Amino acid sequence: MNLGNGMRQNFFQSYRETEILQADPIRLVCLLYRGAIERVEQARACLQCGDIAGRSAAITKATGIINELVLSLDHEQGGELSANLLRLYDYILRRLNEGNFRQTDPPLAEAEQLLRTLVEGWEACNVTVGGVMDQTAHYAPVSCAG
């Protein structure tokens, strides 16, 4: 069966909407990170081929996603972690803006790498056993003292 491009796009959109509606909060955060990473990748590709409008549009979308992550922070319950994430999001936003303004790749590459590190951390929080959240998972404190 040969699906037309429009039909394929509608199927993908429907799949994405279902994935979002059924996702737990950690999965939603991961989806946001993945969306931001995709936009930064797109911006970097546009930068390489000289597509100024495409680069700007992709960075605008990535910035919008990161702003949603900023708005989702719960500073009351998140404490120091929330404050650190806010500072990191601010830094990523500044790097994206710098890469867009200066039309250079290194700030965009750094922002992408930071987002990849964050999504890896969040995905590690979503420990599952047989598709069900493992309520017995415990995380031991880590010490850097030698």
C-alpha positions in Angstrom: 0.0 0.0 0.0 1.5 3.3 -1.0 0.5 6.2 1.3 0.7 9.6 -0.1 2.9 12.2 1.6 -0.1 14.0 3.1 -1.6 10.8 4.4 1.7 9.8 5.9 2.0 13.2 7.5 -1.5 12.9 9.0 -0.7 9.4 10.3 2.5 10.7 12.0 0.7 13.7 13.5 -2.0 11.4 14.8 0.6 9.0 16.3 2.5 12.0 17.9 -0.8 13.3 19.5 -1.6 9.9 20.9 1.9 9.6 22.3 1.6 13.0 24.0 -1.9 12.4 25.4 -0.8 9.0 26.9 2.6 10.1 28.3 3.4 10.5 31.9 5.1 13.7 33.1 8.7 12.5 32.7 7.9 11.2 29.2 6.4 14.6 28.3 9.6 16.4 29.4 11.6 13.9 27.3 9.4 14.6 24.3 10.0 18.3 24.7 13.7 17.8 24.9 13.6 15.6 21.8 11.6 18.3 20.0 14.1 20.9 20.9 17.0 18.7 19.8 15.3 18.1 16.4 14.9 21.8 15.9 18.5 22.6 16.8 19.6 19.8 14.4 17.4 21.4 11.8 18.9 24.9 12.5 22.4 23.5 12.2 21.6 21.9 8.8 20.0 25.2 7.6 23.2 27.1 8.7 25.3 24.7 6.7 23.3 25.3 3.5 22.8 29.0 4.0 19.0 28.9 4.7 18.7 31.9 6.9 14.9 31.8 7.2 14.9 28.1 8.0 17.7 28.5 10.6 15.8 31.3 12.3 12.5 29.4 12.2 14.1 26.3 13.7 15.8 28.3 16.5 12.6 30.1 17.2 10.8 26.7 17.7 13.6 25.3 19.8 13.5 28.5 22.0 9.7 28.1 22.3 10.1 24.5 23.5 12.8 25.5 26.1 10.6 28.3 27.3 7.8 25.7 27.9 10.3 23.8 30.0 11.1 26.9 31.9 7.4 27.5 32.6 7.0 23.8 33.8 9.6 24.2 36.6 8.1 24.0 40.1 10.4 26.2 42.1 8.5 25.5 45.3 9.0 21.7 45.2 12.1 21.6 42.9 14.3 23.7 45.2 17.9 23.7 44.1 17.3 21.4 41.2 14.7 23.7 39.7 17.0 26.7 40.2 19.9 24.9 38.5 17.7 23.8 35.6 16.5 27.4 35.2 20.1 28.6 34.9 20.9 25.9 32.4 17.9 26.6 30.3 18.8 30.3 30.3 22.3 29.4 29.2 21.0 27.2 26.4 18.7 30.0 25.2 21.6 32.4 25.1 23.7 29.9 23.1 20.9 29.5 20.6 20.5 33.2 20.2 24.2 33.7 19.8 24.4 31.0 17.2 21.5 32.6 15.3 22.9 36.1 15.6 26.5 35.3 14.7 25.5 32.6 12.2 28.0 30.2 13.6 27.7 26.5 14.5 29.7 26.1 17.8 27.0 27.7 20.1 24.3 25.6 18.4 26.4 22.4 18.7 26.9 23.2 22.5 23.2 23.8 23.0 22.4 20.5 21.2 24.8 18.6 23.3 23.5 20.1 26.6 19.9 19.1 25.5 21.1 15.6 24.7 22.7 15.3 28.1 19.5 16.5 29.8 17.2 14.1 27.9 19.5 11.2 28.8 19.2 12.1 32.5 15.5 12.4 32.3 15.1 9.2 30.4 17.2 7.5 33.1 14.7 8.7 35.7 11.9 6.9 33.9 13.0 3.4 35.1 10.5 0.9 34.0 10.1 -2.9 34.5 7.9 -4.6 32.0 6.5 -1.2 30.8 5.4 -0.2 34.3 7.2 2.4 36.4 9.4 0.7 39.0 8.4 2.1 42.3 11.2 0.3 44.1 14.0 2.1 42.2 16.3 4.0 44.5 19.1 6.3 43.7 22.2 6.3 45.9 23.9 9.6 46.5 27.1 10.1 44.6 30.2 11.6 46.2 33.0 13.1 44.2 35.3 13.2 47.3 38.5 11.3 46.8 
